[in-house]
Amino acid sequence: MQTTTVYHIFSNSIDLFEHDLNKAKSKFNALLNKYGTARLYEEKWGDKDSLDPISEDCIMSEGDFPC
């Protein structure tokens, strides 16, 4: 099965998605600077119609857990 990697960046009711890790880190830092908290997860997806990723790992985390 072929998988796709998606980076999920979130903070305070804002969810952003990127396929490029450098862009994801840039968005993570922007949210962290604005809200003081942010999370960046690496998600592996298989079937494009699936509602759940095959795996997800938190790769960057700063501040309190966002709302």
PyMOL commands that set and color helices and strands:
alter all, ss='L'
color gray80, all
select helices_A, chain A and resi 21-35
alter helices_A, ss='H'
color red, helices_A
select strands_A, chain A and resi 4-11+14-18+38-45+55-62
alter strands_A, ss='S'
color yellow, strands_A
deselect
rebuild
show_as cartoon
